[in-house]
Amino acid sequence: MSQPLIAEPTAVENHAQLMEGRPVETMRAIIWRQFRRHPAAIAASSVLLVIVLTSVLAQWWWPHDPEAVSVMNRFEPPSLAHPMGTDRIGRDTLARVLYGGRISLSVGLLAMVTATLIGTVVGGVAGYYGGIVDGVLMRLTDFFLCFPRLFILILLSFLLRETNIPFLQGGVAPIVLVIGVMSWMMVARLVRAVFLSIKQAEFVTAAHAYGASDARIMFGHILPNSVGPIIVNATMGIAWAILSESGLSFLGYGVLPPTPSWGNILSDAQESMSLYPWVAIFPGFMIFVTVICINFIGDALRDALDPYKVVGLQRGQ
Amino acid sequence: MSRYIIRRLLEAIPLLLLVSIAVFSLLQLVPGGPMGVYGRNPNLTQEGLENLQAKLGLDQPLHIQYLRWLEKALQGDFGHSYDTRRPALVEIGDRLPATLLLMTFTFVIVLLISIPAGVLSALKQYSAFDMVVTGLSFAGQALPVFWVGLVMMLIFYAWLKNPVTGKGLLPAAGMYTLGQPFSLVDRIKHLILPSATLGLAWVSWYSRYLRSSMLDVIHQDYVRTARAKGLRERVVIFKHALKNAAIPLVTVIAMDLRTFFSGSLFTEQIFSWPGMGRLFYRAAERRDYPVLMAVVMMTAVIIILSNLLADIVYAYLDPRIRYE
């Protein structure tokens, strides 16, 4: 963000150092150093870490059961015993938010992984082979992009729930699949563009020349070099997936009660919101904080992984 | 250029056919099918059920059903809603203006806010103004729409009260107050909350987008030349820089055009806005297949057309693209 106080070594200087046998900064170190220059991202990473740890370790540090109904204590305002109050049937909101966080975060992560895997394969194969393969795969991508996303998410989750496919019953598998299947297209386009540009590089030609197989070139050579944009995209993808999942759960099509998810806690709180606002404010706030942290981190990663900066060039050189 | 457009339009036809087949098959996969809604009604005998099925043409094999749907659809007949028995297109026609109204109103305000914000933010990079705008837009992009809607409703309807009527400061449901004659003020008041909910994220996206493309542009040589020529700063910015910076934004706007028609399900649901989003949600709940097919197909057509529009507009505004 701001100009560095100490001049950083450029690619030429690095090379000179390498040739003379002096230790050179690894790419990983350069990336980390650039990341550290974004104080917002550092703060965001810590906040996110706290959220993740408290959710994952919830059963060890927070005594209340998220599904423990206690109608006598319904709608209690925030207090020491219940820092986020209780909900419509007396369940502790903080417990529900913590366990719900587990669900929302894991759905976000898994859906992103699914979408990135599908997208990388489709985009990579399309970009590498070009020609008819590229044409067909891009048509497929366009086809998936034609559907109104939210509408199809609803239809698909309602479908998966109704048809009784055994391993897809319950849990987060259906919604992960649904979000993943509707989110891979952008990754595919991105990966295809990156592969197209790296395909021209000399080391790829060299790999061809010594007889490396296509798969080896794609996964062993091109892919490791395209990891930067993919990671940035994946980070933003998690945020997007979390928002999608909570939205779907809010509408009643995602994670079903009594399993808590930030979205369905919100929808539960809707009716009684005017009298007991805290039940609605906290879960939404958690979504907001998580997503904004992920966005800060993603933004910093985009700067840190910027190939121009890693190699030490200015734009335009 | 026109050959390109015609070719894209021709390519769109098989795409639309595939989309219709996909959605049709998807809807058929739900067990119980459209008759599932009636299945639990104890008053309906088996014979009555079969009569109903035959009448609705649901006892035919699937591909026949699809072809019959297609045949009618091409003539503009998307069937009748299982729920209200009115033609599906009429249902859509009832809801579409409401969605268009909300979207257009929001869009205009979004542009009025995000363009100056983005441009000024870029021109005064790293200033306090820029920091605030960037911070706000980060926040805006992270806010879930449904939560914003609920909080807005909480603040402006539940907490802040209109001193005269004692009810909420701003109305939180519907398009207008029932029973009253047409009042522009009333309509606008009903638009404010849903619009603000919808617009928040939109403004954040657009101002960030404009800021980054403006930053790219003002560092270019031709802007420097324009300044060196001695042109007034205003001319440099509006005539040279902004026009070029706006190109990616215009492309994004063209692609966002589809939301003008599909509406925002969350906002419409929360504020009881009688639009397309709510129509879809209700139709999904009640397995109203003709309406679902009609809405999805219409939205798919709009998506394809708006992508095409985005490409054309981009090629028109940036001549370099035409020669690639």
Chai-1 contact restraints between the chains, C-beta under 6 A:
chainA,res_idxA,chainB,res_idxB,connection_type,confidence,min_distance_angstrom,max_distance_angstrom,comment,restraint_id
A,C146,B,V19,contact,1.0,0.0,6.0,A-B,restraint_1
A,C146,B,A300,contact,1.0,0.0,6.0,A-B,restraint_2
A,C146,B,I303,contact,1.0,0.0,6.0,A-B,restraint_3
A,C146,B,I304,contact,1.0,0.0,6.0,A-B,restraint_4
A,P148,B,S262,contact,1.0,0.0,6.0,A-B,restraint_5
A,P148,B,T299,contact,1.0,0.0,6.0,A-B,restraint_6
A,L150,B,L265,contact,1.0,0.0,6.0,A-B,restraint_7
A,F151,B,F280,contact,1.0,0.0,6.0,A-B,restraint_8
A,F151,B,V296,contact,1.0,0.0,6.0,A-B,restraint_9
A,I154,B,A284,contact,1.0,0.0,6.0,A-B,restraint_10
A,L155,B,L26,contact,1.0,0.0,6.0,A-B,restraint_11
A,L159,B,L29,contact,1.0,0.0,6.0,A-B,restraint_12
A,L159,B,V30,contact,1.0,0.0,6.0,A-B,restraint_13
A,E162,B,V30,contact,1.0,0.0,6.0,A-B,restraint_14
A,E162,B,P31,contact,1.0,0.0,6.0,A-B,restraint_15
A,L243,B,P144,contact,1.0,0.0,6.0,A-B,restraint_16
A,S246,B,P144,contact,1.0,0.0,6.0,A-B,restraint_17
A,F250,B,F146,contact,1.0,0.0,6.0,A-B,restraint_18
A,M273,B,L154,contact,1.0,0.0,6.0,A-B,restraint_19
A,S274,B,A158,contact,1.0,0.0,6.0,A-B,restraint_20
A,P277,B,L154,contact,1.0,0.0,6.0,A-B,restraint_21
A,A280,B,L150,contact,1.0,0.0,6.0,A-B,restraint_22
A,G284,B,W147,contact,1.0,0.0,6.0,A-B,restraint_23
A,I287,B,P144,contact,1.0,0.0,6.0,A-B,restraint_24
A,F288,B,A142,contact,1.0,0.0,6.0,A-B,restraint_25
A,F288,B,L143,contact,1.0,0.0,6.0,A-B,restraint_26
A,V291,B,A142,contact,1.0,0.0,6.0,A-B,restraint_27
A,I292,B,A142,contact,1.0,0.0,6.0,A-B,restraint_28
A,N295,B,F138,contact,1.0,0.0,6.0,A-B,restraint_29
A,N295,B,A142,contact,1.0,0.0,6.0,A-B,restraint_30
